[in-house]
Amino acid sequence: MSEGGTSSTKPGSDIYTILLAVACMFLLIATVFMSVRSHQIFDRWHPFGGI
């Protein structure tokens, strides 16, 4: 008889959490990099914004 209730943890699903965190960090770094490069090249933060 289990006293812990119906908790079922899947150790294989932790890899997907790690991959999701790495993908989010990569996306954040790429966004910052593109904004800095856009500012360096076009002298504004958003290259397609306005006149």
PyMOL Python script that loads the backbone (N, CA, C, O; Angstrom):
from pymol import cmd

cmd.read_pdbstr("""\
ATOM      1  N   MET A   1       0.832  -1.176   0.000  1.00  0.00           N
ATOM      2  CA  MET A   1       0.000   0.000   0.000  1.00  0.00           C
ATOM      3  C   MET A   1       0.875   1.237   0.000  1.00  0.00           C
ATOM      4  O   MET A   1       1.769   1.372   0.835  1.00  0.00           O
ATOM      5  N   SER A   2       0.623   2.130  -0.925  1.00  0.00           N
ATOM      6  CA  SER A   2       1.453   3.325  -0.999  1.00  0.00           C
ATOM      7  C   SER A   2       0.820   4.454  -0.206  1.00  0.00           C
ATOM      8  O   SER A   2      -0.384   4.694  -0.289  1.00  0.00           O
ATOM      9  N   GLU A   3       1.639   5.132   0.551  1.00  0.00           N
ATOM     10  CA  GLU A   3       1.138   6.218   1.386  1.00  0.00           C
ATOM     11  C   GLU A   3       1.317   7.566   0.712  1.00  0.00           C
ATOM     12  O   GLU A   3       0.848   8.576   1.237  1.00  0.00           O
ATOM     13  N   GLY A   4       1.967   7.611  -0.409  1.00  0.00           N
ATOM     14  CA  GLY A   4       2.251   8.878  -1.068  1.00  0.00           C
ATOM     15  C   GLY A   4       1.125   9.386  -1.948  1.00  0.00           C
ATOM     16  O   GLY A   4       1.260  10.458  -2.538  1.00  0.00           O
ATOM     17  N   GLY A   5       0.052   8.685  -2.059  1.00  0.00           N
ATOM     18  CA  GLY A   5      -1.033   9.119  -2.927  1.00  0.00           C
ATOM     19  C   GLY A   5      -0.813   8.639  -4.345  1.00  0.00           C
ATOM     20  O   GLY A   5      -0.233   7.577  -4.571  1.00  0.00           O
ATOM     21  N   THR A   6      -1.278   9.425  -5.298  1.00  0.00           N
ATOM     22  CA  THR A   6      -1.160   9.037  -6.714  1.00  0.00           C
ATOM     23  C   THR A   6      -0.156   9.914  -7.447  1.00  0.00           C
ATOM     24  O   THR A   6      -0.386  10.316  -8.588  1.00  0.00           O
ATOM     25  N   SER A   7       0.941  10.204  -6.793  1.00  0.00           N
ATOM     26  CA  SER A   7       1.950  11.027  -7.463  1.00  0.00           C
ATOM     27  C   SER A   7       2.809  10.149  -8.360  1.00  0.00           C
ATOM     28  O   SER A   7       3.423   9.182  -7.908  1.00  0.00           O
ATOM     29  N   SER A   8       2.839  10.500  -9.621  1.00  0.00           N
ATOM     30  CA  SER A   8       3.683   9.746 -10.549  1.00  0.00           C
ATOM     31  C   SER A   8       4.630  10.719 -11.233  1.00  0.00           C
ATOM     32  O   SER A   8       4.204  11.584 -11.998  1.00  0.00           O
ATOM     33  N   THR A   9       5.898  10.571 -10.956  1.00  0.00           N
ATOM     34  CA  THR A   9       6.898  11.422 -11.582  1.00  0.00           C
ATOM     35  C   THR A   9       7.600  10.616 -12.654  1.00  0.00           C
ATOM     36  O   THR A   9       7.973   9.460 -12.452  1.00  0.00           O
ATOM     37  N   LYS A  10       7.768  11.250 -13.788  1.00  0.00           N
ATOM     38  CA  LYS A  10       8.445  10.592 -14.898  1.00  0.00           C
ATOM     39  C   LYS A  10       9.841  11.194 -15.036  1.00  0.00           C
ATOM     40  O   LYS A  10       9.958  12.361 -15.411  1.00  0.00           O
ATOM     41  N   PRO A  11      10.885  10.454 -14.752  1.00  0.00           N
ATOM     42  CA  PRO A  11      12.223  11.021 -14.838  1.00  0.00           C
ATOM     43  C   PRO A  11      12.622  11.387 -16.265  1.00  0.00           C
ATOM     44  O   PRO A  11      13.506  12.222 -16.458  1.00  0.00           O
ATOM     45  N   GLY A  12      11.986  10.779 -17.265  1.00  0.00           N
ATOM     46  CA  GLY A  12      12.331  11.098 -18.644  1.00  0.00           C
ATOM     47  C   GLY A  12      11.824  12.450 -19.097  1.00  0.00           C
ATOM     48  O   GLY A  12      12.324  12.990 -20.084  1.00  0.00           O
ATOM     49  N   SER A  13      10.846  13.012 -18.405  1.00  0.00           N
ATOM     50  CA  SER A  13      10.291  14.293 -18.825  1.00  0.00           C
ATOM     51  C   SER A  13      11.155  15.468 -18.381  1.00  0.00           C
ATOM     52  O   SER A  13      10.941  16.589 -18.842  1.00  0.00           O
ATOM     53  N   ASP A  14      12.118  15.240 -17.504  1.00  0.00           N
ATOM     54  CA  ASP A  14      12.990  16.322 -17.064  1.00  0.00           C
ATOM     55  C   ASP A  14      13.869  16.835 -18.202  1.00  0.00           C
ATOM     56  O   ASP A  14      14.240  18.009 -18.216  1.00  0.00           O
ATOM     57  N   ILE A  15      14.200  15.977 -19.142  1.00  0.00           N
ATOM     58  CA  ILE A  15      15.039  16.404 -20.262  1.00  0.00           C
ATOM     59  C   ILE A  15      14.313  17.432 -21.117  1.00  0.00           C
ATOM     60  O   ILE A  15      14.941  18.336 -21.669  1.00  0.00           O
ATOM     61  N   TYR A  16      12.997  17.301 -21.230  1.00  0.00           N
ATOM     62  CA  TYR A  16      12.234  18.268 -22.015  1.00  0.00           C
ATOM     63  C   TYR A  16      12.164  19.618 -21.322  1.00  0.00           C
ATOM     64  O   TYR A  16      12.146  20.654 -21.985  1.00  0.00           O
ATOM     65  N   THR A  17      12.124  19.618 -20.019  1.00  0.00           N
ATOM     66  CA  THR A  17      12.154  20.873 -19.272  1.00  0.00           C
ATOM     67  C   THR A  17      13.491  21.575 -19.469  1.00  0.00           C
ATOM     68  O   THR A  17      13.539  22.794 -19.637  1.00  0.00           O
ATOM     69  N   ILE A  18      14.561  20.815 -19.449  1.00  0.00           N
ATOM     70  CA  ILE A  18      15.889  21.391 -19.656  1.00  0.00           C
ATOM     71  C   ILE A  18      16.015  21.925 -21.077  1.00  0.00           C
ATOM     72  O   ILE A  18      16.547  23.016 -21.286  1.00  0.00           O
ATOM     73  N   LEU A  19      15.533  21.169 -22.045  1.00  0.00           N
ATOM     74  CA  LEU A  19      15.591  21.631 -23.432  1.00  0.00           C
ATOM     75  C   LEU A  19      14.757  22.894 -23.646  1.00  0.00           C
ATOM     76  O   LEU A  19      15.162  23.783 -24.395  1.00  0.00           O
ATOM     77  N   LEU A  20      13.615  22.978 -23.004  1.00  0.00           N
ATOM     78  CA  LEU A  20      12.771  24.168 -23.100  1.00  0.00           C
ATOM     79  C   LEU A  20      13.469  25.379 -22.490  1.00  0.00           C
ATOM     80  O   LEU A  20      13.408  26.475 -23.048  1.00  0.00           O
ATOM     81  N   ALA A  21      14.127  25.192 -21.358  1.00  0.00           N
ATOM     82  CA  ALA A  21      14.852  26.285 -20.722  1.00  0.00           C
ATOM     83  C   ALA A  21      16.017  26.748 -21.601  1.00  0.00           C
ATOM     84  O   ALA A  21      16.254  27.949 -21.729  1.00  0.00           O
ATOM     85  N   VAL A  22      16.738  25.813 -22.200  1.00  0.00           N
ATOM     86  CA  VAL A  22      17.858  26.169 -23.081  1.00  0.00           C
ATOM     87  C   VAL A  22      17.356  26.914 -24.315  1.00  0.00           C
ATOM     88  O   VAL A  22      17.981  27.879 -24.754  1.00  0.00           O
ATOM     89  N   ALA A  23      16.231  26.471 -24.877  1.00  0.00           N
ATOM     90  CA  ALA A  23      15.663  27.144 -26.052  1.00  0.00           C
ATOM     91  C   ALA A  23      15.227  28.560 -25.714  1.00  0.00           C
ATOM     92  O   ALA A  23      15.438  29.476 -26.509  1.00  0.00           O
ATOM     93  N   CYS A  24      14.624  28.753 -24.549  1.00  0.00           N
ATOM     94  CA  CYS A  24      14.198  30.101 -24.138  1.00  0.00           C
ATOM     95  C   CYS A  24      15.403  31.012 -23.918  1.00  0.00           C
ATOM     96  O   CYS A  24      15.376  32.184 -24.295  1.00  0.00           O
ATOM     97  N   MET A  25      16.448  30.479 -23.313  1.00  0.00           N
ATOM     98  CA  MET A  25      17.653  31.290 -23.109  1.00  0.00           C
ATOM     99  C   MET A  25      18.288  31.647 -24.443  1.00  0.00           C
ATOM    100  O   MET A  25      18.732  32.781 -24.626  1.00  0.00           O
ATOM    101  N   PHE A  26      18.343  30.703 -25.383  1.00  0.00           N
ATOM    102  CA  PHE A  26      18.899  30.980 -26.699  1.00  0.00           C
ATOM    103  C   PHE A  26      18.087  32.049 -27.421  1.00  0.00           C
ATOM    104  O   PHE A  26      18.655  32.933 -28.062  1.00  0.00           O
ATOM    105  N   LEU A  27      16.767  31.974 -27.320  1.00  0.00           N
ATOM    106  CA  LEU A  27      15.900  32.964 -27.961  1.00  0.00           C
ATOM    107  C   LEU A  27      16.115  34.352 -27.357  1.00  0.00           C
ATOM    108  O   LEU A  27      16.145  35.345 -28.083  1.00  0.00           O
ATOM    109  N   LEU A  28      16.261  34.424 -26.056  1.00  0.00           N
ATOM    110  CA  LEU A  28      16.510  35.703 -25.397  1.00  0.00           C
ATOM    111  C   LEU A  28      17.853  36.286 -25.823  1.00  0.00           C
ATOM    112  O   LEU A  28      17.947  37.479 -26.112  1.00  0.00           O
ATOM    113  N   ILE A  29      18.889  35.456 -25.863  1.00  0.00           N
ATOM    114  CA  ILE A  29      20.211  35.924 -26.277  1.00  0.00           C
ATOM    115  C   ILE A  29      20.188  36.374 -27.732  1.00  0.00           C
ATOM    116  O   ILE A  29      20.794  37.391 -28.068  1.00  0.00           O
ATOM    117  N   ALA A  30      19.500  35.638 -28.601  1.00  0.00           N
ATOM    118  CA  ALA A  30      19.412  36.015 -30.013  1.00  0.00           C
ATOM    119  C   ALA A  30      18.650  37.320 -30.191  1.00  0.00           C
ATOM    120  O   ALA A  30      19.014  38.131 -31.043  1.00  0.00           O
ATOM    121  N   THR A  31      17.603  37.539 -29.407  1.00  0.00           N
ATOM    122  CA  THR A  31      16.840  38.787 -29.499  1.00  0.00           C
ATOM    123  C   THR A  31      17.688  39.977 -29.074  1.00  0.00           C
ATOM    124  O   THR A  31      17.666  41.021 -29.726  1.00  0.00           O
ATOM    125  N   VAL A  32      18.427  39.827 -27.993  1.00  0.00           N
ATOM    126  CA  VAL A  32      19.312  40.911 -27.537  1.00  0.00           C
ATOM    127  C   VAL A  32      20.399  41.173 -28.575  1.00  0.00           C
ATOM    128  O   VAL A  32      20.705  42.326 -28.878  1.00  0.00           O
ATOM    129  N   PHE A  33      20.978  40.113 -29.116  1.00  0.00           N
ATOM    130  CA  PHE A  33      22.027  40.274 -30.126  1.00  0.00           C
ATOM    131  C   PHE A  33      21.499  41.009 -31.358  1.00  0.00           C
ATOM    132  O   PHE A  33      22.158  41.912 -31.875  1.00  0.00           O
ATOM    133  N   MET A  34      20.309  40.622 -31.830  1.00  0.00           N
ATOM    134  CA  MET A  34      19.742  41.266 -33.017  1.00  0.00           C
ATOM    135  C   MET A  34      19.395  42.726 -32.748  1.00  0.00           C
ATOM    136  O   MET A  34      19.552  43.570 -33.630  1.00  0.00           O
ATOM    137  N   SER A  35      18.924  43.037 -31.530  1.00  0.00           N
ATOM    138  CA  SER A  35      18.632  44.438 -31.253  1.00  0.00           C
ATOM    139  C   SER A  35      19.899  45.279 -31.197  1.00  0.00           C
ATOM    140  O   SER A  35      19.912  46.413 -31.675  1.00  0.00           O
ATOM    141  N   VAL A  36      20.958  44.736 -30.621  1.00  0.00           N
ATOM    142  CA  VAL A  36      22.219  45.481 -30.562  1.00  0.00           C
ATOM    143  C   VAL A  36      22.787  45.677 -31.966  1.00  0.00           C
ATOM    144  O   VAL A  36      23.236  46.771 -32.308  1.00  0.00           O
ATOM    145  N   ARG A  37      22.768  44.623 -32.775  1.00  0.00           N
ATOM    146  CA  ARG A  37      23.265  44.751 -34.155  1.00  0.00           C
ATOM    147  C   ARG A  37      22.411  45.721 -34.967  1.00  0.00           C
ATOM    148  O   ARG A  37      22.941  46.490 -35.768  1.00  0.00           O
ATOM    149  N   SER A  38      21.112  45.690 -34.769  1.00  0.00           N
ATOM    150  CA  SER A  38      20.221  46.611 -35.461  1.00  0.00           C
ATOM    151  C   SER A  38      20.535  48.046 -35.069  1.00  0.00           C
ATOM    152  O   SER A  38      20.522  48.945 -35.910  1.00  0.00           O
ATOM    153  N   HIS A  39      20.817  48.256 -33.795  1.00  0.00           N
ATOM    154  CA  HIS A  39      21.160  49.606 -33.346  1.00  0.00           C
ATOM    155  C   HIS A  39      22.502  50.050 -33.929  1.00  0.00           C
ATOM    156  O   HIS A  39      22.670  51.222 -34.264  1.00  0.00           O
ATOM    157  N   GLN A  40      23.449  49.136 -34.051  1.00  0.00           N
ATOM    158  CA  GLN A  40      24.749  49.480 -34.605  1.00  0.00           C
ATOM    159  C   GLN A  40      24.660  49.773 -36.097  1.00  0.00           C
ATOM    160  O   GLN A  40      25.320  50.692 -36.581  1.00  0.00           O
ATOM    161  N   ILE A  41      23.866  49.018 -36.825  1.00  0.00           N
ATOM    162  CA  ILE A  41      23.799  49.177 -38.280  1.00  0.00           C
ATOM    163  C   ILE A  41      22.873  50.309 -38.688  1.00  0.00           C
ATOM    164  O   ILE A  41      23.248  51.151 -39.505  1.00  0.00           O
ATOM    165  N   PHE A  42      21.654  50.342 -38.123  1.00  0.00           N
ATOM    166  CA  PHE A  42      20.646  51.304 -38.560  1.00  0.00           C
ATOM    167  C   PHE A  42      20.536  52.517 -37.649  1.00  0.00           C
ATOM    168  O   PHE A  42      19.750  53.420 -37.933  1.00  0.00           O
ATOM    169  N   ASP A  43      21.298  52.564 -36.569  1.00  0.00           N
ATOM    170  CA  ASP A  43      21.309  53.653 -35.604  1.00  0.00           C
ATOM    171  C   ASP A  43      19.945  53.875 -34.961  1.00  0.00           C
ATOM    172  O   ASP A  43      19.616  54.995 -34.570  1.00  0.00           O
ATOM    173  N   ARG A  44      19.162  52.829 -34.850  1.00  0.00           N
ATOM    174  CA  ARG A  44      17.908  52.840 -34.088  1.00  0.00           C
ATOM    175  C   ARG A  44      17.617  51.406 -33.669  1.00  0.00           C
ATOM    176  O   ARG A  44      18.139  50.453 -34.247  1.00  0.00           O
ATOM    177  N   TRP A  45      16.776  51.274 -32.657  1.00  0.00           N
ATOM    178  CA  TRP A  45      16.547  49.957 -32.069  1.00  0.00           C
ATOM    179  C   TRP A  45      15.670  49.077 -32.929  1.00  0.00           C
ATOM    180  O   TRP A  45      15.811  47.855 -32.906  1.00  0.00           O
ATOM    181  N   HIS A  46      14.759  49.678 -33.694  1.00  0.00           N
ATOM    182  CA  HIS A  46      13.860  48.869 -34.529  1.00  0.00           C
ATOM    183  C   HIS A  46      14.044  49.322 -35.973  1.00  0.00           C
ATOM    184  O   HIS A  46      13.649  50.440 -36.306  1.00  0.00           O
ATOM    185  N   PRO A  47      14.630  48.498 -36.848  1.00  0.00           N
ATOM    186  CA  PRO A  47      14.982  48.961 -38.188  1.00  0.00           C
ATOM    187  C   PRO A  47      13.786  49.269 -39.072  1.00  0.00           C
ATOM    188  O   PRO A  47      13.930  50.037 -40.023  1.00  0.00           O
ATOM    189  N   PHE A  48      12.616  48.710 -38.806  1.00  0.00           N
ATOM    190  CA  PHE A  48      11.469  48.928 -39.660  1.00  0.00           C
ATOM    191  C   PHE A  48      10.466  49.889 -39.046  1.00  0.00           C
ATOM    192  O   PHE A  48       9.327  49.960 -39.507  1.00  0.00           O
ATOM    193  N   GLY A  49      10.854  50.618 -38.033  1.00  0.00           N
ATOM    194  CA  GLY A  49       9.901  51.461 -37.323  1.00  0.00           C
ATOM    195  C   GLY A  49       9.884  52.897 -37.809  1.00  0.00           C
ATOM    196  O   GLY A  49      10.844  53.636 -37.590  1.00  0.00           O
ATOM    197  N   GLY A  50       8.821  53.297 -38.458  1.00  0.00           N
ATOM    198  CA  GLY A  50       8.600  54.705 -38.793  1.00  0.00           C
ATOM    199  C   GLY A  50       9.503  55.240 -39.890  1.00  0.00           C
ATOM    200  O   GLY A  50      10.208  54.501 -40.576  1.00  0.00           O
ATOM    201  N   ILE A  51       9.451  56.520 -40.019  1.00  0.00           N
ATOM    202  CA  ILE A  51      10.206  57.218 -41.080  1.00  0.00           C
ATOM    203  C   ILE A  51      11.531  57.708 -40.532  1.00  0.00           C
ATOM    204  O   ILE A  51      12.313  58.318 -41.261  1.00  0.00           O
TER     205      ILE A  51
END
""", "prot")
cmd.dss("prot")
cmd.show_as("cartoon", "prot")
cmd.util.cbc("prot")
cmd.orient("prot")
